[in-house]
Each structure stands twice: as structure tokens, then as C-alpha cells.
């Protein structure tokens, strides 16, 4: 006999129990010492692994630990520190620009609102969300393409857009859980739920949570087949996922 179909809120509660058991205290994967270094690390993490970011930031932060110090560097000097990460020329330009804007328009302090953060070069809604919740403790739910994919796989969102996924997850989970939960989902995706060649039947969550349409789509050969990649939080800047 087939297992009963769970409602989304019932499924979310069960998923949360599993994630809490697997990752009771998930660490922030990007090394940083304050809001500015966290912001820089998150910008660098687009299309780059956290491991690689953590390899390049010690030297960068030693040379430029503050917005003023980074603004004083040329794009070429910043690029020399971050050349190993993906999209390094664009990121060097963004870091120079955001550091200059923080130094000149915000008194050297990373702004504490979504509007001001998203006005910085290279900063979109996902990056702003990470800084708001991890640096300032403001309720936010950062959703990158990995979290977007898992929410679709688990039937927590229909996959129509990242904005829709963010709204669905915020509705399903209490805001007191958002900070830890987005990290728990990231770690789960890395260890149990890869984008490609994923065996749904062996996954601690997909094995029971994946809807029929997801199983059918993945059986045809694609983790995101049938899931829209369109849309992104904020709608202002395209942010690649880590």
C-alpha cells in the first residue's frame, strides 16, 4: 500500500526533525570576523566553493580588513588576491565598488537594511539575506539555487521561481528556525542530495518526500528537469549559487 501523501506543513515538520538530528549546530561555512568580511566572502562565493573562498580570503583580509583599506586597493590588486575564484575580474570590480561605497556613504559600516545592502555593487537579495541574518540577526531566509532545488525535490515549493521558494519556506518554517535551517539545507545538499546522479531512494529525505512529478522528472535524467530556474530574490542582480 502506498504511503499517505503528507501536506506541506507536515512534510516540513518531518524534514526539520531530520535536519536538526543531522546538523544540530551547523557552522557558517565562510570564514569571517565581522560583517564586512562576511559580505566580501559571500560575494566571492558565487560559482566558487566555500573551501576555495576560505583559501583566498586570509591574504585578502590581511591586506584589506576594512572597507577603507579595500577601497584603497586597485581592482588589479584585489584581483591578485582572488584570482583563483570563479568570475574573479567581475568580483574584483564589485569588491572595489562596494568597499568604496561603504567607506564613503556609510561611514565605513556595512549597512543594516536590505535596500542599502542591495544597492551595493555585486550584492543581490541572497547575499543581503546572508549578511542580514548571520551578521545582524535580522530574520531572513537566504535561498540560492541549491536550496531552491531541494525545496522543489522535497515538494515544499513548486519550483516556479526562487522568489516563490523563499516565500514558501518562510511560510512553512518558523522564523526562529531560518538562520540555522538554511545552513542545514546547504549541508544536507552537499552530503546527501547532489544535483546530479542522485538516487532518490537512498536519500534520507527524498526517499519519502519527493512528489511523483519530481520522481518522474529525475527518472528522465535531470535534477532540475521540470523546475524553473527563472526568477531570483530581489530581481535586481543575478547571483550565482555556491
Beta strands, then each sheet from edge to edge (+ up, - down):
end
